[in-house]
Amino acid sequence: MEITIKDLQNNLKSLPSSLYGVVNEYLNLLREVANPEIPEWQKKEVRKRIEFAKIHPESLVDFDSFMNDFEKEHLNES
């Protein structure tokens, strides 16, 4: 069953008004999680790394290979 806005409104109306603030904070949190705001400095850094990788493709490391090597070296110690 698909939940509609009307269903949500009915649920909200059934709550005590003392919980409205909690519900509102939770909705704000969900909105942030669903649409995270990426800081401009982070976008700039990713763009810089992409350009570096284009110029120096030999610097790239396969993630799975790296993780396998890392685990062998650091996690399988006796």
PyMOL Python script that loads the backbone (N, CA, C, O; Angstrom):
from pymol import cmd

cmd.read_pdbstr("""\
ATOM      1  N   MET A   1       0.838  -1.182   0.000  1.00  0.00           N
ATOM      2  CA  MET A   1       0.000   0.000   0.000  1.00  0.00           C
ATOM      3  C   MET A   1       0.885   1.247   0.000  1.00  0.00           C
ATOM      4  O   MET A   1       1.791   1.393   0.820  1.00  0.00           O
ATOM      5  N   GLU A   2       0.600   2.116  -0.921  1.00  0.00           N
ATOM      6  CA  GLU A   2       1.354   3.356  -1.020  1.00  0.00           C
ATOM      7  C   GLU A   2       0.820   4.372  -0.006  1.00  0.00           C
ATOM      8  O   GLU A   2      -0.389   4.562   0.132  1.00  0.00           O
ATOM      9  N   ILE A   3       1.741   5.011   0.688  1.00  0.00           N
ATOM     10  CA  ILE A   3       1.352   6.030   1.671  1.00  0.00           C
ATOM     11  C   ILE A   3       1.229   7.368   0.964  1.00  0.00           C
ATOM     12  O   ILE A   3       2.114   7.768   0.207  1.00  0.00           O
ATOM     13  N   THR A   4       0.145   8.042   1.211  1.00  0.00           N
ATOM     14  CA  THR A   4      -0.116   9.331   0.569  1.00  0.00           C
ATOM     15  C   THR A   4       0.093  10.464   1.572  1.00  0.00           C
ATOM     16  O   THR A   4       0.254  10.234   2.770  1.00  0.00           O
ATOM     17  N   ILE A   5       0.085  11.673   1.058  1.00  0.00           N
ATOM     18  CA  ILE A   5       0.167  12.863   1.909  1.00  0.00           C
ATOM     19  C   ILE A   5      -1.013  12.886   2.880  1.00  0.00           C
ATOM     20  O   ILE A   5      -0.873  13.280   4.038  1.00  0.00           O
ATOM     21  N   LYS A   6      -2.150  12.464   2.400  1.00  0.00           N
ATOM     22  CA  LYS A   6      -3.351  12.424   3.249  1.00  0.00           C
ATOM     23  C   LYS A   6      -3.135  11.472   4.437  1.00  0.00           C
ATOM     24  O   LYS A   6      -3.528  11.781   5.562  1.00  0.00           O
ATOM     25  N   ASP A   7      -2.512  10.322   4.183  1.00  0.00           N
ATOM     26  CA  ASP A   7      -2.202   9.381   5.269  1.00  0.00           C
ATOM     27  C   ASP A   7      -1.282  10.038   6.297  1.00  0.00           C
ATOM     28  O   ASP A   7      -1.496   9.913   7.503  1.00  0.00           O
ATOM     29  N   LEU A   8      -0.273  10.726   5.816  1.00  0.00           N
ATOM     30  CA  LEU A   8       0.650  11.407   6.719  1.00  0.00           C
ATOM     31  C   LEU A   8      -0.061  12.490   7.521  1.00  0.00           C
ATOM     32  O   LEU A   8       0.171  12.637   8.722  1.00  0.00           O
ATOM     33  N   GLN A   9      -0.924  13.244   6.854  1.00  0.00           N
ATOM     34  CA  GLN A   9      -1.675  14.290   7.550  1.00  0.00           C
ATOM     35  C   GLN A   9      -2.558  13.685   8.641  1.00  0.00           C
ATOM     36  O   GLN A   9      -2.633  14.220   9.747  1.00  0.00           O
ATOM     37  N   ASN A  10      -3.216  12.586   8.338  1.00  0.00           N
ATOM     38  CA  ASN A  10      -4.064  11.936   9.331  1.00  0.00           C
ATOM     39  C   ASN A  10      -3.248  11.446  10.521  1.00  0.00           C
ATOM     40  O   ASN A  10      -3.669  11.573  11.671  1.00  0.00           O
ATOM     41  N   ASN A  11      -2.087  10.889  10.235  1.00  0.00           N
ATOM     42  CA  ASN A  11      -1.217  10.440  11.323  1.00  0.00           C
ATOM     43  C   ASN A  11      -0.763  11.610  12.186  1.00  0.00           C
ATOM     44  O   ASN A  11      -0.732  11.509  13.412  1.00  0.00           O
ATOM     45  N   LEU A  12      -0.414  12.715  11.544  1.00  0.00           N
ATOM     46  CA  LEU A  12       0.012  13.891  12.297  1.00  0.00           C
ATOM     47  C   LEU A  12      -1.122  14.432  13.171  1.00  0.00           C
ATOM     48  O   LEU A  12      -0.901  14.834  14.313  1.00  0.00           O
ATOM     49  N   LYS A  13      -2.312  14.435  12.630  1.00  0.00           N
ATOM     50  CA  LYS A  13      -3.461  14.938  13.386  1.00  0.00           C
ATOM     51  C   LYS A  13      -3.762  14.070  14.607  1.00  0.00           C
ATOM     52  O   LYS A  13      -4.327  14.549  15.590  1.00  0.00           O
ATOM     53  N   SER A  14      -3.385  12.796  14.541  1.00  0.00           N
ATOM     54  CA  SER A  14      -3.656  11.899  15.666  1.00  0.00           C
ATOM     55  C   SER A  14      -2.621  12.027  16.783  1.00  0.00           C
ATOM     56  O   SER A  14      -2.817  11.479  17.868  1.00  0.00           O
ATOM     57  N   LEU A  15      -1.530  12.738  16.533  1.00  0.00           N
ATOM     58  CA  LEU A  15      -0.492  12.908  17.554  1.00  0.00           C
ATOM     59  C   LEU A  15      -0.836  14.034  18.514  1.00  0.00           C
ATOM     60  O   LEU A  15      -1.529  14.981  18.144  1.00  0.00           O
ATOM     61  N   PRO A  16      -0.353  13.934  19.749  1.00  0.00           N
ATOM     62  CA  PRO A  16      -0.491  15.080  20.649  1.00  0.00           C
ATOM     63  C   PRO A  16       0.392  16.224  20.135  1.00  0.00           C
ATOM     64  O   PRO A  16       1.485  15.987  19.621  1.00  0.00           O
ATOM     65  N   SER A  17      -0.075  17.424  20.274  1.00  0.00           N
ATOM     66  CA  SER A  17       0.664  18.576  19.751  1.00  0.00           C
ATOM     67  C   SER A  17       2.050  18.706  20.368  1.00  0.00           C
ATOM     68  O   SER A  17       2.929  19.347  19.791  1.00  0.00           O
ATOM     69  N   SER A  18       2.249  18.108  21.521  1.00  0.00           N
ATOM     70  CA  SER A  18       3.568  18.176  22.162  1.00  0.00           C
ATOM     71  C   SER A  18       4.634  17.424  21.349  1.00  0.00           C
ATOM     72  O   SER A  18       5.828  17.627  21.569  1.00  0.00           O
ATOM     73  N   LEU A  19       4.221  16.572  20.428  1.00  0.00           N
ATOM     74  CA  LEU A  19       5.171  15.818  19.605  1.00  0.00           C
ATOM     75  C   LEU A  19       5.449  16.468  18.255  1.00  0.00           C
ATOM     76  O   LEU A  19       6.300  15.986  17.507  1.00  0.00           O
ATOM     77  N   TYR A  20       4.758  17.540  17.931  1.00  0.00           N
ATOM     78  CA  TYR A  20       4.949  18.186  16.635  1.00  0.00           C
ATOM     79  C   TYR A  20       6.398  18.604  16.403  1.00  0.00           C
ATOM     80  O   TYR A  20       6.927  18.441  15.303  1.00  0.00           O
ATOM     81  N   GLY A  21       7.029  19.136  17.426  1.00  0.00           N
ATOM     82  CA  GLY A  21       8.422  19.570  17.294  1.00  0.00           C
ATOM     83  C   GLY A  21       9.347  18.403  16.994  1.00  0.00           C
ATOM     84  O   GLY A  21      10.246  18.521  16.161  1.00  0.00           O
ATOM     85  N   VAL A  22       9.136  17.282  17.662  1.00  0.00           N
ATOM     86  CA  VAL A  22       9.965  16.099  17.445  1.00  0.00           C
ATOM     87  C   VAL A  22       9.788  15.587  16.018  1.00  0.00           C
ATOM     88  O   VAL A  22      10.763  15.257  15.343  1.00  0.00           O
ATOM     89  N   VAL A  23       8.537  15.524  15.568  1.00  0.00           N
ATOM     90  CA  VAL A  23       8.258  15.057  14.210  1.00  0.00           C
ATOM     91  C   VAL A  23       8.885  16.002  13.194  1.00  0.00           C
ATOM     92  O   VAL A  23       9.465  15.555  12.205  1.00  0.00           O
ATOM     93  N   ASN A  24       8.773  17.290  13.431  1.00  0.00           N
ATOM     94  CA  ASN A  24       9.341  18.276  12.513  1.00  0.00           C
ATOM     95  C   ASN A  24      10.859  18.147  12.432  1.00  0.00           C
ATOM     96  O   ASN A  24      11.427  18.220  11.343  1.00  0.00           O
ATOM     97  N   GLU A  25      11.521  17.957  13.574  1.00  0.00           N
ATOM     98  CA  GLU A  25      12.972  17.778  13.577  1.00  0.00           C
ATOM     99  C   GLU A  25      13.360  16.518  12.816  1.00  0.00           C
ATOM    100  O   GLU A  25      14.349  16.510  12.083  1.00  0.00           O
ATOM    101  N   TYR A  26      12.583  15.456  12.990  1.00  0.00           N
ATOM    102  CA  TYR A  26      12.853  14.212  12.288  1.00  0.00           C
ATOM    103  C   TYR A  26      12.695  14.393  10.781  1.00  0.00           C
ATOM    104  O   TYR A  26      13.508  13.887  10.007  1.00  0.00           O
ATOM    105  N   LEU A  27      11.663  15.107  10.363  1.00  0.00           N
ATOM    106  CA  LEU A  27      11.472  15.369   8.941  1.00  0.00           C
ATOM    107  C   LEU A  27      12.620  16.188   8.371  1.00  0.00           C
ATOM    108  O   LEU A  27      13.068  15.934   7.252  1.00  0.00           O
ATOM    109  N   ASN A  28      13.099  17.164   9.127  1.00  0.00           N
ATOM    110  CA  ASN A  28      14.250  17.949   8.678  1.00  0.00           C
ATOM    111  C   ASN A  28      15.484  17.069   8.517  1.00  0.00           C
ATOM    112  O   ASN A  28      16.242  17.222   7.560  1.00  0.00           O
ATOM    113  N   LEU A  29      15.682  16.150   9.455  1.00  0.00           N
ATOM    114  CA  LEU A  29      16.807  15.225   9.384  1.00  0.00           C
ATOM    115  C   LEU A  29      16.695  14.337   8.145  1.00  0.00           C
ATOM    116  O   LEU A  29      17.681  14.133   7.436  1.00  0.00           O
ATOM    117  N   LEU A  30      15.514  13.818   7.888  1.00  0.00           N
ATOM    118  CA  LEU A  30      15.308  12.990   6.698  1.00  0.00           C
ATOM    119  C   LEU A  30      15.605  13.768   5.421  1.00  0.00           C
ATOM    120  O   LEU A  30      16.197  13.231   4.485  1.00  0.00           O
ATOM    121  N   ARG A  31      15.198  15.016   5.387  1.00  0.00           N
ATOM    122  CA  ARG A  31      15.443  15.867   4.219  1.00  0.00           C
ATOM    123  C   ARG A  31      16.944  16.039   3.995  1.00  0.00           C
ATOM    124  O   ARG A  31      17.415  15.970   2.860  1.00  0.00           O
ATOM    125  N   GLU A  32      17.698  16.264   5.081  1.00  0.00           N
ATOM    126  CA  GLU A  32      19.148  16.420   4.967  1.00  0.00           C
ATOM    127  C   GLU A  32      19.812  15.142   4.490  1.00  0.00           C
ATOM    128  O   GLU A  32      20.729  15.188   3.669  1.00  0.00           O
ATOM    129  N   VAL A  33      19.362  14.007   4.991  1.00  0.00           N
ATOM    130  CA  VAL A  33      19.938  12.724   4.597  1.00  0.00           C
ATOM    131  C   VAL A  33      19.621  12.430   3.132  1.00  0.00           C
ATOM    132  O   VAL A  33      20.471  11.919   2.401  1.00  0.00           O
ATOM    133  N   ALA A  34      18.414  12.748   2.707  1.00  0.00           N
ATOM    134  CA  ALA A  34      17.996  12.474   1.332  1.00  0.00           C
ATOM    135  C   ALA A  34      18.681  13.405   0.335  1.00  0.00           C
ATOM    136  O   ALA A  34      18.931  13.017  -0.806  1.00  0.00           O
ATOM    137  N   ASN A  35      18.981  14.615   0.753  1.00  0.00           N
ATOM    138  CA  ASN A  35      19.592  15.619  -0.126  1.00  0.00           C
ATOM    139  C   ASN A  35      20.775  16.274   0.578  1.00  0.00           C
ATOM    140  O   ASN A  35      20.705  17.442   0.958  1.00  0.00           O
ATOM    141  N   PRO A  36      21.848  15.532   0.749  1.00  0.00           N
ATOM    142  CA  PRO A  36      22.976  16.107   1.482  1.00  0.00           C
ATOM    143  C   PRO A  36      23.590  17.284   0.718  1.00  0.00           C
ATOM    144  O   PRO A  36      23.690  17.269  -0.509  1.00  0.00           O
ATOM    145  N   GLU A  37      23.984  18.272   1.458  1.00  0.00           N
ATOM    146  CA  GLU A  37      24.614  19.435   0.863  1.00  0.00           C
ATOM    147  C   GLU A  37      26.122  19.208   0.889  1.00  0.00           C
ATOM    148  O   GLU A  37      26.726  19.120   1.958  1.00  0.00           O
ATOM    149  N   ILE A  38      26.723  19.113  -0.296  1.00  0.00           N
ATOM    150  CA  ILE A  38      28.156  18.874  -0.385  1.00  0.00           C
ATOM    151  C   ILE A  38      28.858  20.225  -0.379  1.00  0.00           C
ATOM    152  O   ILE A  38      28.569  21.084  -1.212  1.00  0.00           O
ATOM    153  N   PRO A  39      29.787  20.413   0.568  1.00  0.00           N
ATOM    154  CA  PRO A  39      30.480  21.699   0.651  1.00  0.00           C
ATOM    155  C   PRO A  39      31.289  21.991  -0.616  1.00  0.00           C
ATOM    156  O   PRO A  39      31.801  21.080  -1.266  1.00  0.00           O
ATOM    157  N   GLU A  40      31.389  23.247  -0.942  1.00  0.00           N
ATOM    158  CA  GLU A  40      32.100  23.665  -2.154  1.00  0.00           C
ATOM    159  C   GLU A  40      33.565  23.228  -2.129  1.00  0.00           C
ATOM    160  O   GLU A  40      34.108  22.838  -3.163  1.00  0.00           O
ATOM    161  N   TRP A  41      34.215  23.290  -0.956  1.00  0.00           N
ATOM    162  CA  TRP A  41      35.624  22.877  -0.885  1.00  0.00           C
ATOM    163  C   TRP A  41      35.784  21.405  -1.264  1.00  0.00           C
ATOM    164  O   TRP A  41      36.787  21.019  -1.864  1.00  0.00           O
ATOM    165  N   GLN A  42      34.784  20.579  -0.910  1.00  0.00           N
ATOM    166  CA  GLN A  42      34.870  19.155  -1.211  1.00  0.00           C
ATOM    167  C   GLN A  42      34.679  18.919  -2.712  1.00  0.00           C
ATOM    168  O   GLN A  42      35.371  18.089  -3.300  1.00  0.00           O
ATOM    169  N   LYS A  43      33.756  19.638  -3.326  1.00  0.00           N
ATOM    170  CA  LYS A  43      33.558  19.533  -4.769  1.00  0.00           C
ATOM    171  C   LYS A  43      34.839  19.931  -5.503  1.00  0.00           C
ATOM    172  O   LYS A  43      35.247  19.273  -6.460  1.00  0.00           O
ATOM    173  N   LYS A  44      35.471  21.020  -5.041  1.00  0.00           N
ATOM    174  CA  LYS A  44      36.707  21.508  -5.654  1.00  0.00           C
ATOM    175  C   LYS A  44      37.814  20.461  -5.547  1.00  0.00           C
ATOM    176  O   LYS A  44      38.553  20.234  -6.506  1.00  0.00           O
ATOM    177  N   GLU A  45      37.926  19.828  -4.386  1.00  0.00           N
ATOM    178  CA  GLU A  45      38.953  18.805  -4.173  1.00  0.00           C
ATOM    179  C   GLU A  45      38.724  17.595  -5.076  1.00  0.00           C
ATOM    180  O   GLU A  45      39.680  17.044  -5.622  1.00  0.00           O
ATOM    181  N   VAL A  46      37.483  17.180  -5.236  1.00  0.00           N
ATOM    182  CA  VAL A  46      37.179  16.041  -6.114  1.00  0.00           C
ATOM    183  C   VAL A  46      37.526  16.385  -7.558  1.00  0.00           C
ATOM    184  O   VAL A  46      38.105  15.565  -8.271  1.00  0.00           O
ATOM    185  N   ARG A  47      37.175  17.592  -7.988  1.00  0.00           N
ATOM    186  CA  ARG A  47      37.515  18.017  -9.358  1.00  0.00           C
ATOM    187  C   ARG A  47      39.025  18.012  -9.567  1.00  0.00           C
ATOM    188  O   ARG A  47      39.510  17.596 -10.619  1.00  0.00           O
ATOM    189  N   LYS A  48      39.764  18.475  -8.564  1.00  0.00           N
ATOM    190  CA  LYS A  48      41.231  18.506  -8.633  1.00  0.00           C
ATOM    191  C   LYS A  48      41.783  17.083  -8.767  1.00  0.00           C
ATOM    192  O   LYS A  48      42.685  16.840  -9.568  1.00  0.00           O
ATOM    193  N   ARG A  49      41.248  16.157  -7.991  1.00  0.00           N
ATOM    194  CA  ARG A  49      41.715  14.768  -8.037  1.00  0.00           C
ATOM    195  C   ARG A  49      41.367  14.094  -9.363  1.00  0.00           C
ATOM    196  O   ARG A  49      42.138  13.278  -9.868  1.00  0.00           O
ATOM    197  N   ILE A  50      40.214  14.432  -9.922  1.00  0.00           N
ATOM    198  CA  ILE A  50      39.834  13.879 -11.228  1.00  0.00           C
ATOM    199  C   ILE A  50      40.815  14.347 -12.292  1.00  0.00           C
ATOM    200  O   ILE A  50      41.269  13.554 -13.117  1.00  0.00           O
ATOM    201  N   GLU A  51      41.139  15.624 -12.274  1.00  0.00           N
ATOM    202  CA  GLU A  51      42.094  16.156 -13.249  1.00  0.00           C
ATOM    203  C   GLU A  51      43.469  15.510 -13.078  1.00  0.00           C
ATOM    204  O   GLU A  51      44.125  15.180 -14.066  1.00  0.00           O
ATOM    205  N   PHE A  52      43.905  15.328 -11.835  1.00  0.00           N
ATOM    206  CA  PHE A  52      45.184  14.674 -11.576  1.00  0.00           C
ATOM    207  C   PHE A  52      45.170  13.253 -12.128  1.00  0.00           C
ATOM    208  O   PHE A  52      46.148  12.815 -12.734  1.00  0.00           O
ATOM    209  N   ALA A  53      44.076  12.533 -11.925  1.00  0.00           N
ATOM    210  CA  ALA A  53      43.968  11.150 -12.403  1.00  0.00           C
ATOM    211  C   ALA A  53      43.990  11.090 -13.928  1.00  0.00           C
ATOM    212  O   ALA A  53      44.521  10.140 -14.504  1.00  0.00           O
ATOM    213  N   LYS A  54      43.417  12.095 -14.581  1.00  0.00           N
ATOM    214  CA  LYS A  54      43.452  12.128 -16.044  1.00  0.00           C
ATOM    215  C   LYS A  54      44.879  12.314 -16.552  1.00  0.00           C
ATOM    216  O   LYS A  54      45.283  11.706 -17.543  1.00  0.00           O
ATOM    217  N   ILE A  55      45.634  13.162 -15.862  1.00  0.00           N
ATOM    218  CA  ILE A  55      47.011  13.450 -16.269  1.00  0.00           C
ATOM    219  C   ILE A  55      47.950  12.304 -15.874  1.00  0.00           C
ATOM    220  O   ILE A  55      48.911  12.006 -16.583  1.00  0.00           O
ATOM    221  N   HIS A  56      47.659  11.669 -14.735  1.00  0.00           N
ATOM    222  CA  HIS A  56      48.519  10.609 -14.197  1.00  0.00           C
ATOM    223  C   HIS A  56      47.711   9.334 -13.932  1.00  0.00           C
ATOM    224  O   HIS A  56      47.524   8.952 -12.777  1.00  0.00           O
ATOM    225  N   PRO A  57      47.234   8.677 -14.990  1.00  0.00           N
ATOM    226  CA  PRO A  57      46.405   7.481 -14.776  1.00  0.00           C
ATOM    227  C   PRO A  57      47.153   6.361 -14.051  1.00  0.00           C
ATOM    228  O   PRO A  57      46.531   5.500 -13.428  1.00  0.00           O
ATOM    229  N   GLU A  58      48.471   6.371 -14.130  1.00  0.00           N
ATOM    230  CA  GLU A  58      49.265   5.340 -13.449  1.00  0.00           C
ATOM    231  C   GLU A  58      49.181   5.456 -11.931  1.00  0.00           C
ATOM    232  O   GLU A  58      49.544   4.525 -11.211  1.00  0.00           O
ATOM    233  N   SER A  59      48.702   6.601 -11.447  1.00  0.00           N
ATOM    234  CA  SER A  59      48.592   6.796  -9.996  1.00  0.00           C
ATOM    235  C   SER A  59      47.344   6.140  -9.404  1.00  0.00           C
ATOM    236  O   SER A  59      47.218   6.023  -8.185  1.00  0.00           O
ATOM    237  N   LEU A  60      46.434   5.717 -10.262  1.00  0.00           N
ATOM    238  CA  LEU A  60      45.186   5.119  -9.782  1.00  0.00           C
ATOM    239  C   LEU A  60      45.444   3.713  -9.234  1.00  0.00           C
ATOM    240  O   LEU A  60      46.289   2.975  -9.741  1.00  0.00           O
ATOM    241  N   VAL A  61      44.704   3.369  -8.201  1.00  0.00           N
ATOM    242  CA  VAL A  61      44.830   2.065  -7.563  1.00  0.00           C
ATOM    243  C   VAL A  61      43.462   1.395  -7.579  1.00  0.00           C
ATOM    244  O   VAL A  61      42.454   2.014  -7.241  1.00  0.00           O
ATOM    245  N   ASP A  62      43.437   0.131  -7.974  1.00  0.00           N
ATOM    246  CA  ASP A  62      42.192  -0.625  -7.953  1.00  0.00           C
ATOM    247  C   ASP A  62      41.786  -0.861  -6.503  1.00  0.00           C
ATOM    248  O   ASP A  62      42.570  -1.379  -5.708  1.00  0.00           O
ATOM    249  N   PHE A  63      40.573  -0.482  -6.169  1.00  0.00           N
ATOM    250  CA  PHE A  63      40.117  -0.562  -4.778  1.00  0.00           C
ATOM    251  C   PHE A  63      40.142  -1.986  -4.243  1.00  0.00           C
ATOM    252  O   PHE A  63      40.644  -2.231  -3.146  1.00  0.00           O
ATOM    253  N   ASP A  64      39.604  -2.927  -5.014  1.00  0.00           N
ATOM    254  CA  ASP A  64      39.540  -4.315  -4.536  1.00  0.00           C
ATOM    255  C   ASP A  64      40.930  -4.897  -4.312  1.00  0.00           C
ATOM    256  O   ASP A  64      41.165  -5.586  -3.320  1.00  0.00           O
ATOM    257  N   SER A  65      41.852  -4.621  -5.234  1.00  0.00           N
ATOM    258  CA  SER A  65      43.221  -5.107  -5.062  1.00  0.00           C
ATOM    259  C   SER A  65      43.861  -4.482  -3.833  1.00  0.00           C
ATOM    260  O   SER A  65      44.535  -5.161  -3.058  1.00  0.00           O
ATOM    261  N   PHE A  66      43.646  -3.191  -3.661  1.00  0.00           N
ATOM    262  CA  PHE A  66      44.201  -2.522  -2.490  1.00  0.00           C
ATOM    263  C   PHE A  66      43.665  -3.135  -1.208  1.00  0.00           C
ATOM    264  O   PHE A  66      44.427  -3.412  -0.282  1.00  0.00           O
ATOM    265  N   MET A  67      42.358  -3.347  -1.151  1.00  0.00           N
ATOM    266  CA  MET A  67      41.749  -3.902   0.062  1.00  0.00           C
ATOM    267  C   MET A  67      42.255  -5.314   0.339  1.00  0.00           C
ATOM    268  O   MET A  67      42.509  -5.668   1.490  1.00  0.00           O
ATOM    269  N   ASN A  68      42.400  -6.114  -0.703  1.00  0.00           N
ATOM    270  CA  ASN A  68      42.930  -7.461  -0.514  1.00  0.00           C
ATOM    271  C   ASN A  68      44.345  -7.415   0.063  1.00  0.00           C
ATOM    272  O   ASN A  68      44.661  -8.126   1.017  1.00  0.00           O
ATOM    273  N   ASP A  69      45.182  -6.577  -0.522  1.00  0.00           N
ATOM    274  CA  ASP A  69      46.557  -6.445  -0.026  1.00  0.00           C
ATOM    275  C   ASP A  69      46.581  -5.907   1.396  1.00  0.00           C
ATOM    276  O   ASP A  69      47.345  -6.384   2.235  1.00  0.00           O
ATOM    277  N   PHE A  70      45.758  -4.930   1.657  1.00  0.00           N
ATOM    278  CA  PHE A  70      45.697  -4.330   2.995  1.00  0.00           C
ATOM    279  C   PHE A  70      45.288  -5.361   4.034  1.00  0.00           C
ATOM    280  O   PHE A  70      45.901  -5.469   5.096  1.00  0.00           O
ATOM    281  N   GLU A  71      44.243  -6.118   3.714  1.00  0.00           N
ATOM    282  CA  GLU A  71      43.768  -7.135   4.652  1.00  0.00           C
ATOM    283  C   GLU A  71      44.831  -8.204   4.903  1.00  0.00           C
ATOM    284  O   GLU A  71      45.033  -8.629   6.040  1.00  0.00           O
ATOM    285  N   LYS A  72      45.506  -8.632   3.845  1.00  0.00           N
ATOM    286  CA  LYS A  72      46.573  -9.636   4.006  1.00  0.00           C
ATOM    287  C   LYS A  72      47.676  -9.104   4.918  1.00  0.00           C
ATOM    288  O   LYS A  72      48.188  -9.811   5.785  1.00  0.00           O
ATOM    289  N   GLU A  73      48.020  -7.852   4.698  1.00  0.00           N
ATOM    290  CA  GLU A  73      49.136  -7.276   5.447  1.00  0.00           C
ATOM    291  C   GLU A  73      48.787  -6.909   6.876  1.00  0.00           C
ATOM    292  O   GLU A  73      49.601  -7.091   7.782  1.00  0.00           O
ATOM    293  N   HIS A  74      47.567  -6.387   7.089  1.00  0.00           N
ATOM    294  CA  HIS A  74      47.246  -5.823   8.403  1.00  0.00           C
ATOM    295  C   HIS A  74      46.221  -6.599   9.233  1.00  0.00           C
ATOM    296  O   HIS A  74      46.198  -6.469  10.457  1.00  0.00           O
ATOM    297  N   LEU A  75      45.393  -7.386   8.598  1.00  0.00           N
ATOM    298  CA  LEU A  75      44.312  -8.024   9.339  1.00  0.00           C
ATOM    299  C   LEU A  75      44.508  -9.519   9.547  1.00  0.00           C
ATOM    300  O   LEU A  75      43.849 -10.112  10.401  1.00  0.00           O
ATOM    301  N   ASN A  76      45.385 -10.128   8.797  1.00  0.00           N
ATOM    302  CA  ASN A  76      45.598 -11.567   8.918  1.00  0.00           C
ATOM    303  C   ASN A  76      46.853 -11.895   9.712  1.00  0.00           C
ATOM    304  O   ASN A  76      47.474 -12.941   9.524  1.00  0.00           O
ATOM    305  N   GLU A  77      47.206 -10.989  10.593  1.00  0.00           N
ATOM    306  CA  GLU A  77      48.387 -11.215  11.409  1.00  0.00           C
ATOM    307  C   GLU A  77      48.069 -12.210  12.511  1.00  0.00           C
ATOM    308  O   GLU A  77      46.955 -12.237  13.033  1.00  0.00           O
ATOM    309  N   SER A  78      49.038 -13.016  12.856  1.00  0.00           N
ATOM    310  CA  SER A  78      48.832 -13.998  13.934  1.00  0.00           C
ATOM    311  C   SER A  78      49.245 -13.425  15.261  1.00  0.00           C
ATOM    312  O   SER A  78      49.145 -14.103  16.284  1.00  0.00           O
TER     313      SER A  78
END
""", "prot")
cmd.dss("prot")
cmd.show_as("cartoon", "prot")
cmd.util.cbc("prot")
cmd.orient("prot")
